[in-house]
Amino acid sequence: MNKIIAVAGVVIKELYRRKDFYVLFVLTALLTCAAGAMNFFHDDKIVRYVKDICLLLIWVSSLVVAIVTTARQIPAERESRTIFPLLAKPVSRGQVVAGKFLGCWLATGIALIVFYLFFAIIAGSREHIWPVGIYLQAAWMQWMLLGIVIAMVLLGSIYLAAPSSTSTISFVAVGGILLLGGHLKNIALAQPEPMQGILTFLYFSIPHLEWFYLSDFVVYNFAAVPWAKIILATLYAAVWIGIFLLLTWAGFRRKNLTT
Amino acid sequence: MTAILQTQKLRVEYRSRELKPPQKVALQGLDLEVRAGEVFGFLGPNGAGKTTTMNVLLGFVPPTAGSASLFGIDVRQPIARQRIGYLPELTYYYKFLTAEEILRFYATIFGIARREADKRIAELLKLVELEHAAKRPIKSYSKGMQQRVGLAQALINNPDLLILDEPTSGLDPLGRMKVREIIQRLKNEGKTVFFSSHELGEVETVCDRVAIVHQGELKAVGTVADISRGHSNLEQAFLKIVGVQTTPQP
């Protein structure tokens, strides 16, 4: 486990020594503050829009941090050849994959904490209420979703040489699942065969990232979700993370690194 | 003496696709044995199979046939690399880390306890004369300094076997002397050093035994004196073995 943590530590150091996260955080803060400073049509519920905008920015920013950071991990190790001194140590390729995943996941977790703290301060200063439970649930579910995304991107980065192509395909896949994933079953019902069968198969074979979306609960101050459902969703995320990491390890262990 | 590095009928083929016939046979039936406590020079012209052999020994490339072991453990097992240090030809390190951080990272990989790691890092930074730059990111180092970080990381676990891939390549005369001194010191401590080099004069100075490979085959192995016998020096012997005709000096 120490080896995995050591590899993860390097990933986290890389993230905070690069400027990506700071730029995204400053951008999110500026846009949220600008939106909060305006009062469209003297609407008393303006705080909901501010919360909505801030959460949307948090979702976009955290996905950018997760996907871009993860997509470059293994290709950058191969390109800069840092993978060789690392694998010349008593560390297996499986431990490298696990360390990379853990590092990216923890790094995005740290970024999420910063983003949600900022969000809580902005929302609390306007509404004067502090629904900590639902904030925690929303942040946790988003972190679980990012875990699935990171494992998925890591898998893509084994097969796609350029981090840019891995990032682009990942953004399209994640965006597609978030927007359409939940509707696939209904769309399938309206289609003739064989399209109906294909879409139904697709519905059951993709990770349903939209199930982790709790932003509406936060925006409208709904009551917290029952913890049993959160635990179930966490288990669901763990299964998908496990599947993606196993596939990544299976691909990486056979990869010829010298070509 | 015990063999701590061994290859038996080692064969490596490179293919573009699994089912296609091999595009290049990099090693064909290489039998090599390096004994404990010796400095072993691994020589050959470019493309002879030196780097491929090292890649197999370090677990980067799986053998197509035959076997390779370190300390009697199959090189495909990560634990085979617990007692080795490796210095690549060029500096491949995380440029955003400092020398101290990179040494601590590798110390953790080797499972070295924190107090022991602190002591070892301080000793190594002193050995490679990088104490003054220990807290600066590696990206701000000169090439020579980066190569010295490489040497320090190769020694972090106090290895019993050191694998050096052209350790003096790209170094200035002072850097070369330093590397030679370190190899000599390791030899005096009873460590085993396996290194590839094109610097035949250097090999003559420090090696107990040498092996010459050419076109993936072992052409000669023995002490420098054995191989040089009948020739004016190791360089002449090397050129003869790899089939290069030399014109006599006037």
Interface residues (C-beta under 8 A of the other chain):
Chain A: N2 K3 I5 A6 G9 V10 K13 E14 R17 R18 S80 R81 T82 I83 F84 P85 L86 L87 A88 K89 P90 V91 S92 Q95 N256 L257 T258 T259
Chain B: Y14 N55 L58 G59 F60 V61 P78 I79 A80 R81 Q82 I84 Y86 P88 L90 Y92 Y93 Y94 K95 F96 L97 E101 F105 Y106 T108 I109 F110 G111 G150 Q153 I163
